[in-house]
Amino acid sequence: MKFKLTLQTITPLFLGGADPRGEPELRAASFRGVLRFWWRALVAGVVGDGNLAALREAETAVFGETERGSPVIVRVWGQARPQSALPHQPGVGYLLWSMVRTKRQYLPARTSFTLILQTPPGVKSDEPLKRALAAVWLLTHLGGVGSRSRRGGGSVQVTNVQGQLPSGVPSLQVQAQTPQQLRDELANGLKQLRTLVSIGSPMPTISATPNFNVLHPNACRVVVLNRMWNTWEQALDEVGQKFQTFRNRRQPDYQNVRGVVSGISRTLQPVERAAFGLPIVFYYRSLGGQQGMLEGDVHDRRASPLLMRVVRLANGRHTMVMTVFKAALLESGEGLKLRRRGGPPIGSTAPGLGILDTFLNDLGQTIPLLEVRNW
């Protein structure tokens, strides 16, 4: 069995190959990895985040493991002309800042390529492909691929499907023409996918703060911005500027970190901004350019729990979807450390994730939010 999907980039796709700063490459391994991520999150929301054995079995049954090959072959191919000059809008530059700074090449918006999913000879069941297609739906409705995919980069959508989708898999193509319709499309699609996975499964137990990303209404918030833009640049620019304004010199983080960097204080209170992801570089012009690097005291990186995605509606206009995974920021017992020049690192406990909802609610004061419910 085989499905041939035509995908198109909605925003710049930064997907490095052997040379991360060289020409971008459409690599099957990158797509397989992100499909595995979404499948794991979906299954965890059905079987529960504490049932690790069931979760591992469901994951390997589709995407395999070291000792067990995958029954789903993932292939990607296409040709494109890479670009390196990004738009100069301040909001776009803020969200994609590391790509702008390093002048990374990317595949521009409206680049089309092919994603092929098929089972090898001897696999007669359509269940593995059905589940892989469920992950494709999640990737192309909530997520992204490549660097800065959690800040609006690498948004991709399905534009054509060759092959009859199995029952239980919602349409892979965006049908909505308004943000309100998209909210309903997301709710219905998520409900369908949960039903697809949960046949015969009891109601799951979801931790108040799971240790990993779980796609469940109690552990995840999904909103659609109730606004339409003509281009992806306009969407990312407006939201990016609002995100920058929210984070810039935000108190008490600004003075808290400044006191440690300057040497005035030897105590670091929990830094709320850490909830947006780590590491964070704090730079203080008022201190002659002194900097501080905030990391986990064991893991220096933590991907952002906030995923921003641009969606091109069926009418050609654009809106955005925000997804917040309310998983633990760091492993149990792990805290933060602030590295600064001229002194040992200063540690503190990890903050909660409340600032993520605070940002969305603040954003909703100027761009109304449509909550995706009842899924």
KOLKOL-414295 format. One record per residue (C-alpha): residue number from 0; residue in one letter; x, y, z. Coordinates in steps of 0.5 Angstrom, whole numbers, plus 500, padded with zeros to 3 digits. Layout:
<rs>
    k  r  east  north   up
  NUM  A     X      Y    Z
...
</rs>
This chain:
<rs>
    k  r  east  north   up
    0  M   500    500  500
    1  K   503    507  498
    2  F   501    514  499
    3  K   504    520  495
    4  L   503    527  498
    5  T   504    533  495
    6  L   506    538  501
    7  Q   508    546  500
    8  T   512    550  505
    9  I   507    556  508
   10  T   513    559  511
   11  P   521    559  510
   12  L   523    552  511
   13  F   530    551  515
   14  L   532    544  514
   15  G   540    543  514
   16  G   544    537  511
   17  A   551    534  513
   18  D   553    542  513
   19  P   547    545  517
   20  R   549    552  514
   21  G   550    549  507
   22  E   544    548  502
   23  P   538    546  505
   24  E   536    539  504
   25  L   529    535  504
   26  R   531    529  508
   27  A   527    523  510
   28  A   530    522  517
   29  S   528    529  519
   30  F   520    528  517
   31  R   521    521  520
   32  G   523    524  527
   33  V   518    530  527
   34  L   512    525  525
   35  R   514    520  531
   36  F   514    526  535
   37  W   507    527  534
   38  W   505    520  534
   39  R   508    519  541
   40  A   504    526  543
   41  L   497    523  540
   42  V   498    516  543
   43  A   500    519  550
   44  G   494    523  550
   45  V   490    516  549
   46  V   494    511  553
   47  G   496    516  559
   48  D   503    519  560
   49  G   504    513  566
   50  N   503    507  561
   51  L   510    508  558
   52  A   510    500  556
   53  A   504    501  552
   54  L   507    508  549
   55  R   513    505  547
   56  E   510    499  544
   57  A   505    503  540
   58  E   511    508  537
   59  T   515    502  535
   60  A   509    499  532
   61  V   509    505  527
   62  F   516    508  527
   63  G   520    502  529
   64  E   526    502  534
   65  T   534    499  533
   66  E   532    492  534
   67  R   525    492  530
   68  G   525    495  523
   69  S   519    500  522
   70  P   513    497  517
   71  V   513    504  514
   72  I   517    507  509
   73  V   518    515  509
   74  R   521    518  503
   75  V   522    525  501
   76  W   524    528  494
   77  G   523    535  491
   78  Q   527    540  487
   79  A   528    548  490
   80  R   532    554  489
   81  P   534    556  496
   82  Q   534    563  498
   83  S   538    566  504
   84  A   535    573  504
   85  L   529    574  509
   86  P   524    579  510
   87  H   526    585  514
   88  Q   520    586  518
   89  P   522    586  525
   90  G   517    581  528
   91  V   519    576  523
   92  G   527    577  524
   93  Y   525    576  532
   94  L   522    570  531
   95  L   527    567  526
   96  W   533    571  529
   97  S   538    565  529
   98  M   537    564  522
   99  V   537    571  520
  100  R   544    572  524
  101  T   547    566  521
  102  K   544    568  514
  103  R   542    561  513
  104  Q   539    558  507
  105  Y   532    556  506
  106  L   527    553  502
  107  P   522    559  501
  108  A   514    559  502
  109  R   510    556  496
  110  T   516    550  495
  111  S   512    544  493
  112  F   515    537  495
  113  T   513    530  495
  114  L   512    526  501
  115  I   511    518  500
  116  L   509    513  505
  117  Q   508    506  504
  118  T   509    499  507
  119  P   514    494  505
  120  P   512    488  501
  121  G   509    483  506
  122  V   506    488  510
  123  K   498    487  509
  124  S   495    491  514
  125  D   494    498  513
  126  E   494    500  521
  127  P   501    502  521
  128  L   500    507  515
  129  K   493    509  518
  130  R   497    511  524
  131  A   503    515  520
  132  L   498    519  516
  133  A   495    521  523
  134  A   502    524  525
  135  V   502    527  518
  136  W   495    531  520
  137  L   498    533  526
  138  L   505    535  523
  139  T   501    539  518
  140  H   496    542  522
  141  L   499    544  529
  142  G   507    543  528
  143  G   513    545  523
  144  V   519    542  520
  145  G   526    544  521
  146  S   530    550  525
  147  R   525    555  528
  148  S   519    551  527
  149  R   516    553  534
  150  R   517    560  532
  151  G   513    560  525
  152  G   518    557  521
  153  G   518    550  517
  154  S   510    551  517
  155  V   508    546  511
  156  Q   501    543  508
  157  V   498    538  504
  158  T   496    540  497
  159  N   494    534  494
  160  V   493    526  496
  161  Q   494    520  491
  162  G   491    514  495
  163  Q   484    513  498
  164  L   485    515  506
  165  P   483    510  510
  166  S   477    511  515
  167  G   478    515  521
  168  V   483    519  518
  169  P   481    526  517
  170  S   482    530  511
  171  L   490    532  510
  172  Q   488    538  506
  173  V   486    545  510
  174  Q   478    546  508
  175  A   477    552  513
  176  Q   476    559  510
  177  T   476    563  516
  178  P   479    562  523
  179  Q   473    560  526
  180  Q   472    554  521
  181  L   479    552  522
  182  R   478    552  530
  183  D   472    547  528
  184  E   476    543  523
  185  L   482    542  528
  186  A   477    540  534
  187  N   474    535  529
  188  G   480    532  527
  189  L   483    532  534
  190  K   477    528  536
  191  Q   477    523  530
  192  L   485    522  531
  193  R   484    520  538
  194  T   478    516  537
  195  L   483    512  532
  196  V   488    511  537
  197  S   483    509  543
  198  I   479    504  540
  199  G   478    499  546
  200  S   482    503  551
  201  P   480    506  558
  202  M   480    513  560
  203  P   487    515  561
  204  T   490    518  567
  205  I   494    524  565
  206  S   499    527  570
  207  A   498    535  572
  208  T   505    536  569
  209  P   507    530  564
  210  N   514    529  564
  211  F   514    529  556
  212  N   509    533  551
  213  V   502    530  551
  214  L   496    531  546
  215  H   490    531  551
  216  P   486    537  553
  217  N   488    537  560
  218  A   496    537  558
  219  C   495    542  552
  220  R   492    548  550
  221  V   491    550  542
  222  V   488    556  540
  223  V   487    559  533
  224  L   488    567  532
  225  N   482    570  530
  226  R   485    574  524
  227  M   487    573  517
  228  W   493    576  514
  229  N   494    576  506
  230  T   501    574  507
  231  W   505    569  512
  232  E   510    575  513
  233  Q   505    580  515
  234  A   502    574  520
  235  L   509    573  523
  236  D   511    580  523
  237  E   505    582  527
  238  V   505    576  532
  239  G   513    577  533
  240  Q   513    584  535
  241  K   507    583  540
  242  F   512    577  542
  243  Q   518    581  543
  244  T   514    587  547
  245  F   511    582  552
  246  R   518    579  553
  247  N   523    585  553
  248  R   525    587  559
  249  R   520    583  563
  250  Q   520    584  570
  251  P   521    581  575
  252  D   526    577  570
  253  Y   530    583  568
  254  Q   532    586  574
  255  N   533    579  577
  256  V   538    577  572
  257  R   541    584  572
  258  G   543    584  579
  259  V   546    577  578
  260  V   550    579  572
  261  S   552    586  575
  262  G   555    582  581
  263  I   550    586  586
  264  S   546    580  588
  265  R   548    573  589
  266  T   541    570  589
  267  L   537    568  583
  268  Q   530    568  583
  269  P   526    563  578
  270  V   526    566  572
  271  E   519    566  568
  272  R   522    567  561
  273  A   525    560  562
  274  A   518    557  560
  275  F   519    559  553
  276  G   525    555  552
  277  L   532    554  554
  278  P   538    557  553
  279  I   537    564  554
  280  V   542    570  553
  281  F   541    576  557
  282  Y   545    582  554
  283  Y   545    589  558
  284  R   547    595  554
  285  S   547    599  561
  286  L   552    594  564
  287  G   557    595  558
  288  G   555    589  554
  289  Q   555    584  560
  290  Q   551    578  558
  291  G   548    572  562
  292  M   547    565  559
  293  L   541    561  563
  294  E   541    554  562
  295  G   538    548  566
  296  D   543    546  571
  297  V   544    539  567
  298  H   541    540  560
  299  D   543    546  557
  300  R   537    546  552
  301  R   530    545  553
  302  A   525    546  546
  303  S   520    551  547
  304  P   513    548  550
  305  L   510    554  545
  306  L   509    552  538
  307  M   507    557  533
  308  R   504    555  526
  309  V   502    559  520
  310  V   496    556  516
  311  R   494    558  509
  312  L   487    558  509
  313  A   483    555  503
  314  N   481    562  501
  315  G   489    563  500
  316  R   489    568  506
  317  H   493    566  513
  318  T   492    565  520
  319  M   496    562  526
  320  V   495    557  531
  321  M   498    557  538
  322  T   499    550  541
  323  V   502    550  549
  324  F   504    543  551
  325  K   504    543  559
  326  A   510    538  560
  327  A   515    539  566
  328  L   520    544  564
  329  L   526    540  566
  330  E   527    533  569
  331  S   525    532  576
  332  G   530    536  581
  333  E   533    539  576
  334  G   534    547  576
  335  L   537    553  572
  336  K   543    556  572
  337  L   546    563  570
  338  R   553    563  567
  339  R   556    570  567
  340  R   563    572  566
  341  G   567    573  572
  342  G   564    569  577
  343  P   561    562  578
  344  P   554    560  575
  345  I   548    562  580
  346  G   543    557  581
  347  S   535    557  582
  348  T   529    553  582
  349  A   525    552  575
  350  P   519    556  574
  351  G   512    554  573
  352  L   509    555  566
  353  G   504    560  567
  354  I   507    565  563
  355  L   505    561  557
  356  D   498    562  558
  357  T   499    569  560
  358  F   502    571  554
  359  L   497    568  550
  360  N   492    572  554
  361  D   495    578  553
  362  L   496    577  545
  363  G   488    576  546
  364  Q   487    583  548
  365  T   489    585  541
  366  I   488    579  537
  367  P   482    575  539
  368  L   483    568  541
  369  L   479    562  539
  370  E   480    556  543
  371  V   480    549  540
  372  R   475    545  545
  373  N   471    539  546
  374  W   477    534  543
</rs>
